[in-house]
């Protein structure tokens, strides 16, 4: 029997994650049935669960993947840019990132087992945000009267508020100026 290349396995895993992202975003965790996952990925249940132990492992891998992508944006451009991308639809998977974020938030609130599994992986975005803020502080661009940890928590709280706002279907056309205020609130102003 011929061996399957690592590139093929990686491509198949990416196909599953991309399809699952759409499915979880559209139907939520409970609504993302195996049949719907098969339709969204265009693969059989056997193919899906060859790569992921179960639906929760698939969802956790998807959430980790999205957190890693967001952390990459944070490392390069900051957490406010992640928020801008969510508003503009310019991120790779804006609506689906939103769906995944909402499902993670809901499951953290309602599922203690998921909460403990997610705790191992949830620090990626926090660490990236703190590193970016520390770099901004060393560069003289970040206000220095508030601890980096507090600023990171503040920005993450704003992100969660934005996610909730978008999840409720509230208008987002006028939120760019709000993000300008958020960004300005953490910057060091020259002459201070």
Long-range contacts (C-beta under 8 A, 24 or more apart in sequence): 9-51, 12-43, 12-47, 12-51, 13-51, 15-41, 15-42, 15-43, 16-41, 16-43, 16-47, 16-48, 16-51, 16-52, 16-58, 17-58, 17-61, 17-62, 17-65, 18-93, 19-43, 20-58, 20-59, 20-62, 21-62, 21-66, 21-93, 21-96, 21-99, 21-100, 22-96, 24-59, 24-62, 24-96, 24-99, 24-100, 24-103, 25-95, 25-96, 25-98, 25-99, 25-100, 25-103, 26-99, 28-99, 28-103, 28-106, 29-55, 29-59, 29-103, 29-106, 29-107, 32-59, 56-114, 56-117, 59-103, 59-107, 60-114, 60-117, 60-118, 60-121, 62-100, 63-100, 63-103, 63-104, 63-118, 63-121, 64-121, 64-124, 66-93, 66-97, 66-100, 66-101, 67-121, 67-122, 67-124, 67-125, 68-124, 69-93, 69-97, 70-97, 70-125, 70-128, 71-124, 71-125, 71-127, 71-128, 72-128, 74-125, 74-128, 74-129, 74-132, 75-128, 75-131, 75-132, 78-129, 78-132, 78-136, 78-183, 79-125, 79-129, 79-132, 79-152, 79-155, 79-156, 79-159, 80-155, 80-179, 80-182, 80-183, 82-159, 83-158, 83-159, 83-162, 83-179, 83-182, 84-176, 84-179, 86-162, 86-163, 86-166, 87-162, 87-166, 87-172, 87-175, 87-176, 87-179, 98-163, 98-166, 98-167, 101-163, 102-163, 102-167, 105-160, 105-163, 125-156, 126-152, 126-156, 129-155, 129-156, 133-186, 136-186, 140-188, 141-187, 141-188, 142-186, 142-187, 142-188, 143-186, 143-187, 143-188, 143-189, 143-192, 144-188, 151-186, 154-186, 155-182, 155-186, 158-182
